Each structure stands twice: as structure tokens, then as C-alpha cells.
Amino acid sequence: MRYLPHTDTDRSAMLDAIGVASVDDLFADVPERARLDGLIDLPKKQGELQVERAMAALSAKNIAAGQAPFFVGAGAYKHHIPATVDHLIQRSEFLTAYTPYQPEISQGTLQTLFEFQTQVAALTGMDVANASMYDGSTACAEAVMMAARVTRRDKAVMAGTVHPHYVEASRTLAKYSSVEIAVTTPGLSDLSVVIDAIDDETACVVVQTPDVFGRLHDLRALSDAAHAKGALVIAVFTEALSMGLVEAPGAMGADIAVGEGQSIGVGLNFGGPYVGLFACKEDRRFIRQMPGRLAGETVDADGRRGYVLTLSTREQHIRREKATSNICTNAGLCALAWTIHMTLLGEKGFTQLARLNHEIACDLADAVSAIDGVDVLNDSFFNEFAVRLPQPAARVVDALAERGILGGVPASRLFPGLFEDVLILAATETNTPEDIAALTAALKEVL
């Protein structure tokens, strides 16, 4: 039995209320080249065994991250995740937990969210963190919208070295608002270009460190320049582990820190789900305009410690279209995985892991820079850097893949038409000296 509760009359009434002639008009913003003009070319039916075999054959065409020397980064990183993390998050009380609107039966969920927020605030050098976002790119976009509300301005200046996916997510969210997204010219330049773009109409300045090319930036001068114009500073990071060695955004004058937490506790997972981190300074204007939910600590009538959702009138489940964001949930299980992994590492372990990543990246940079025609472009980096090759990087990556090596991300994949000869390489604690030797040997063959 098909479940079609709406009659033709119902659908016509809804279309009239919306102001469009047909359902197809609702998809006008989807480019025509991306729309299907018929059914997908698939068999009408197939047995389960046949489907499993077909899917396995397709899967076998991929090289999984754990099957080869892996130097891919650019926003998603391969790190070791202790088996304890996966074991704990699969406990039934975590897997079945939902929105903790009723604190009297949600104390466990609320406490884990509170611990998560505490860790994010400490990591970013901020005062207040929310209970996670969907991922780093949506966290960045929400920060831009928040800054516009706080400053009551409608211009966001984004550095050209912010990850392009984060820029596009911000543009998507800003498309139907009054916020203008101004992006400086992409390139391996310093922050002076961004500072020059700040004016009296600027709501916020968005800068990434380490940036998409892996370079580190001191945000102090930019923060001073932005604050002098009444603008907020949004610091973006895609590699949370970098803050084990790099100074926190809050210490460099950032007002809001956002980024991707996938490096801690969350696997690559074919691109998701991930966990967005969002923190800001303790300013009443900021906290009232934060997206997402906040778990707070309090005491009950008997003086016992308890946890609740706080300042919930900001949220979509109460204010609907007047909420600070339409996000009414959070990446709860991924946030829990992040918290468990961070707890297992502790402050000392986190710093040691960050140092190990940097040391391995330095070994990788030394090895590839010794190859004729390969130039390392970074004067600073954490565990990721860019190199210039004597031929198109995309072609080199394909040749490396044929040799069983996942050799980085061509910059032209992120910036179509630009940086054709630039390759972005990442190294983590999972890379061995043998991996680096295999990459350098293969590069000498293909260049």
C-alpha cells in the first residue's frame, strides 16, 4: 500500500499558498545539469546476493585509507582511534539517546554534552562552547550569520586561504539573507590582504589557521585591525589536533572559533558524519546569538548537581523561524566519540600526539623536498603543507594511486582552474617511515 496522504486538491492548495505553479518549480535553484530527466539505469529487481556482489565489486575499485600509504588531508585526516571509543559509543544508552529536552531522564546525555563543551572551550581558548554542530563548514557558516546578528552589519570578509568548502557553505547560508560574502584572492599570501579588506561595514573577518595550504598564522594583528573597525574575528580550523602545539584562537584575539573535530575520535567515514566545534567569548550578545544547544550545570531542589539545556529560547524547537539557527539537534554520537578520545588522551597525551604529527610531517617535507623539481611552499606548517610539482598535481595523484599510494590532494580540486601544479600533503601519527619512503620513490618515478 502506498502512503500518499495528500490529494490533488491538497497539493494545489499548498502550491497556491507557496506561490508556485508546480512541484517542479520548487527545484528551480537546482542546476538543470544536476537534475534527473528519467529513471536511474538500474535493474528493475535483483536478489540480495546479487546486490551484495555488485556492491562489493564497486567497492573493490576504491583504495581504502587503511590499505595504502595515505597522505590525504585538506579537511579530513586519518588518525588512530582507540578501540575503546567505538566500544563505548555503541552502548545502548548512547546509541538510543535523543534530544535531551526532559532533563530528569536525560542526565547522562546532558553530562556528556557538558563535558564536550568544557573540552572544546579549553581547546580553543574560549569561554563558552555549544554542544556541537553538524561539521566544520556549517559551524563556519553559522558563525558568519551570528556575527552579522551581533554587529548588525551585513558584510563578511573571508580570507582566500579558508577551505573553499567552508566558503561555499557560508555563501549558501547567506544566499537568502542580507549578508554579503567577500573573499580575498586565493593564494599563499599573508594576512595583510585580509586586513586591507576590512571596512566600517564589515561584520566579521574569517581566517583559517592552519589554512587550507597548511600554513600557520598569527591572528593578533588581524584581530586588532578588525576590532578597531568594530568587526568580529572568526578563527577557523580543520585540524583540531593542531591546537596541541599551536596557540589557541582565543589567545590570539579571536571572538569566535569554529572548526572540524573529525581528527579526534571520528573516522574518515567516506566524508561524514563529522562533528563541528563552535566556541566564543563570554559576551551576553554572543551567547544569546549562538546557534545550536547549550548544556548547563545547575543544582536541583535538594542541592544536588544536575544538567539542563540552557538559554533554549534561542533555539528552533521553541522560536521556530525567529531562532538563531534552524539547527535543532547536534552530532551527538560523534561529539561523544570526540569527548571519549580526548579524555583518553588527556592534556599531556594530546600534546604528545600533536608533537608526533608535526615531527612526521617534518620528515615528510624533508623527504619530498630532496626530490628534483619538488618545492615545499610553506614557511610554517603543523602536519600539512603544499608543494609545487613540475607537472599537474592531479596527474601525479592519479599516477601515485595506480602505484597503490594515496598521495595528497591537488589544490586545483579545491580551487578549479588555479594552482594546477600544487599538491597538498598531510601526515599523521599513522604514517610510517616506510610510507614516506614509498611516496618519495613513487614520486621520483612519475615526475
N, C-alpha and C positions, 0 to 999 in steps of 0.2 A: 504494500500500500504506500503510495507516495504521499508525502506530507506537504501539501500546498494549501495553507490556511487562507490565503488571500484570493478573493475573486477578482475578475477583471474590473469590476466596479471599484473594489478596494484599491487596486493598483492605480487606476485612473485618478481616483481622489487624492492619493498620495503624490502622484506626479504633478497634479494641478497645484497642490499645496507647495510643492518644491519650486514649481515654475519651469518645468521642462516637459517636452513633448513625449519623450520615450525613455525607457530604461537605458538605452544606448547612449543617450545624451549625458548620463551620469559618468560616463567613461571618457568624456571629451578630452580630459587632460592626459590620458594615456596615449603616448605617440602611436600612430597608426601602425608603424612597423613592429610594435610590441604586442599588437592585438592578434588573436587567432581569428582566422576567417572561416574556420571549419573545425572538424574534429581532429584531435591528435592522431597521427598514424600509428595506432596500436592495435594489436589483435582484439577482436570483439570479446574473446574469452580465452582463458588459459588456466591450466591446472596449477595448483600451488607449487608442486615440484618443478614444473617448467618455469614458473615465475622466479623461483629461487635460483635456478640455474642461470637464467638470463641476467638477473641482478648480479650474481656472483661474477659472471663474465664481464659485465660492465665495470664492476668494482676492481677487477684484476687489471684493468687498464691504468689504474692510478698507481702512483708510488706514495705509499703512506709515510707520514713523518717519521715513524719508528723503523722504517725499512731501509733507510739510506742516510748517508751524511746529510745533515739538514741545516741550512744556513738562511732560512726564510724568516723574515720578521715583518717590518713595516706595519706594525699594529697588532700582530698576533704572534706569540712566542712559544716555543716548545721548551717547557721546564719539567723537571721531575716532580711528580705529585705523589706524596707518600700514600701507601695503600690504606693507611688509617683514615684518610679523608674520605675516600669513596665508601669505606665500610661504615663510617658514622652517618654520612648523609643519607644512606639507604635504610636507616632505621625507620620503622613505620610512622613514628610520631613526627618525623621531619618530612617524609615524603607526602604525608596526607595533610599536613598543616596548611591552612588557608589564611585569608586575610584576618588579622587578629583584632577585629572590631570589638569583641567581647573579652576584655582583659581578664575577667575572673576565670575563664577557661583557656586563656592563651598566654599564660605567664612564661612558659618555656620559649615559645616563638618570640615573644616580646623581649625576653632577656638576650637571646642570640642576636636580635637586631640591635639592641642597645650596645652589646659588646662590639658588634661590627662597626657601628657608628664611632665608638670610642677609638677603635684601631685606625679607622680612616682619618679621623681628626688628628690623631697623633702623627700619623704618617705624613700628612700634608702640611702640618704646622698650622692648622686652622682650629677654630674654636667649636664649630658645630658641623656635624655631618648628617646627611639623611640616610635612610635605610636602604640605599642603593637605587640605581636606575637600570634601564634595560641594557645599556652598554655605553662605552665611552663617547661615541658620536652623538647619541641622543642626550647624554649628560651635557656635552658641549653646547648643543642647540638650545637646551633648556636654560643653560647659564646665560646665553645671549638674550633670551627672552626675559629672564629675571632682571638682568642689568638694565634693559630698556624700561621695565616697570619701575625699578628703584630710582633711576635717574630722570625718568620721564623724557627721555631722548630717543631718537629713532635711527641712530647710525651705529653700526658695529664695524670696527676696523680689525680685520683678521690678517695675521702675517701670512705671507705666501709660502711659508715653510710649515704651516699647520697641515696635518694629514688631510688630503683632498676629500676623503670620505667624511671627515668631520665638518669640513666646509660645506659640502653638499647637503649634509643633514641639517645644518644651520640654515642654509638657503631654503630648504624645503619647509621648515617650520616657519620661517619668516615670510614665505611667499604670500600668505593671506593676512599678514599683519602689516603694520606701517614701518617695520624695521628694514633698513637698507643694509645690505652686507657688502662692505668694500674690502676687497682682498688685494694686498700688495703683490707686486710681481714675484712669482716663484723664482727661487734661486738660492745659492749658497751665500747669502748676504747677512750682514749683522742687523741688529735691531734699530739702527738709526733710520732706516727706511720706514719702519713702522712708526717710530716716534714722529717723523715728519708728517705722517698722515693724520695725526690726532688734531682735532679742532674743537671749537666750543659746542658743536652739535654731537660730538662722539659720546655714546652711552658707555661703550666698553672697548677695550683692546684685548684681542685674543692672541696669545702666543704660546707656542709649544716648546717644551724642553724636557728631555732631548727632543729635537724636532724630527720631522719626517726623514731627514737625511742623517739623523743620529747626533747632530751637534748640540752641545750644551750651551745654554745662555744664562747670563746673569741678568735677572729681571729688575734690578734695583733702579737703574737709570730710567728704564721704561716706566716703572711704577711711579717714580717721581714726576715724570713728564705727564703721564695720564692723570694723576691726582691733581696736578696743577691746573688741568683743564676740567676738572670735575668728573672725569671718566673713571670707570672701574676697570680693574685688571683681572682677566680670566686666564689662569695658567692651565694649560692642557698637557697631559702626559699619556702616552700609550703603553709605556713600560713602567708599571708600578714599582718594580724591583729597583729601579734606578735611585729611588729615594733612600735606599740603604746606604748610599755614598754621597749623593748629590744633595745640596741644601734644599730644604723643603720650600714650596712656593710661598707659604705664609711668612717665612723668614726673609723672603725677597720682596715683600710688599704686595703680593697678590691679594685681591679681595675674595676671589672665588677660585677654587681648584677643582678641576674635573678631569676624569681620565678613565682608562680601561683597567680593570682589576684582573683580567684573564690570567696574567702571569702567575698569580697566587691561587692555587687550589683548583683552577678551572682548565680543563684540557683544550686543545685546539678545536675539537668538535666540529670540523668542517665549517668553521666560521660562526658558531654560536650553539647554544645560548652563552652569553658572556655576562659580565656584571659591571655596571657603570658606577664610578665613585664620584661623589659630589659633596664638597665641603665649603664653608665660607667663614668669614669673621663673625664674631658675636656682635651684631648690629641689629637692632629691632627691625629696621627696614628690610634687612637681608633675610632674617629668619621668617618674617611674615610673607615674604615673596618666594621662598624656596619651593621648588617642586617636590613631588613625592611625599613620603611619610616620615615622621619623626617619632621614634620610640623614646619615651622619657622615664626617668626613675622617680618614684614617689614613695609615700608610706600609706598604709591603709588605716582604718579607724582604730586599730589596735597597735599602731606604730610599727608594723612590720613592713619591710621593704617590698615594693611591688613595682610593676612596669605597666605603662599605658601608652596609647598613641596620644600625642600632644599637639596642640595647635591644629586640630583636624579641620577646623573651618576653612583652612586654605585649600582643602582637597576636593577632588572631583566628586566623590561619593556624597558630599554634603552640598557644595556650592554649584555643582554642575558646570554650566558654561561660564560662570564667574570665577571658577577656581584658578589657582596659579598655573595649573597644568592639567592636561587630561589624563596624565598618568595616575592611576588609582591602585596600582599594585607595585611590586618590586621583584627583582630577580632573587627571590628568597632563598632557593636552594643553592644557587651559585654564591650568594652572599654568605651563606652558612659554610660552604666549602672554603671560601676565602678566609673566613674567621678561624676555622679549624686549622688550616695550614699556617696562618700567621701565628696562632697560639703554639703550634708545634715548633715553629722556628724560634719564637721569642725574639727579643731585640738583638741579642748577640748573634743568633743564628741567621737572622735576616741580613745583618750587616756582613757576616761572613759569606753568605750566598751572593750578595751583591758584589763583594770584592772578587770572588771566584769568577763571576761572569765577566767582570772588567778585565781580569788577567787573561782569560781565554780569548776575549776579543782583541786584546793587545797582541797576543801570539798570532791570531789570525791576520791582523793588519800587517804585522812584520813579515809574515809568510807571503801574502799576496803582493805586497809592495816590492818584494825581491824579484817578481816576475817582470820581464821586459815588456814595456808598454802598459803596465798597470800602475795607476797613480791613486793613492789614497787622498781624498779631497778634504778630509776633516782635520781641523787643528785640535779638536776635542771630541770625545765620544764616551758613552758608557759601555754598551755591549752591541752597538750597531753603528755602521759607518758606510759612507758612499765611496765608490772607486770609479775612476774613469778608465774605460777599456778602449783598445784600438779598433773596435768594431761594435756594431749594435748590440746592446746588452741582451735584448730579447733573444737574439740569435744564439748568443753564448749560453743563456739559460736553457734553451732547448737542447743544445749540444751536450750540456752537462747532464740533463735529465736522461738523455739517451745512454749515458755512461753510469746511470744509477746514482746521480748526485743532485740534490735539490739545492741549487746554487744561488739563492737570493732572489730579490725582486727587481726587475728592470724598472728604473724610475719612470720610463715612458708609459708603463702600465698605469701609474698613478697620475701622471701628467701627459696625456696623449699629445703627441707632436713635439714634446720637449725632452731634453736630456736623453736622447736616444742612446748615447754611449755610456750612461751612468748606471751602475749596478749598486743596489743597497744590500749589504751583507749583515747578518746578525749572528752572534754566537752566544750560547748559554752554557750552563754547567753540564748540559747533556752532550756537548761536543768534545770529542777526544782528540788527542794529538794525531791519531790515525785518520780521523775525519778531515782534519786540516791538511794533512799530507795528501789525502785522496783528492781534495779540492784543488790544491795547488798543482798536483800532477796533471789533473784533467784540464785545468786552465792552460797550462803550457802546451797541451795537445791541441786545443781548439783555437787558441789565439794566433 
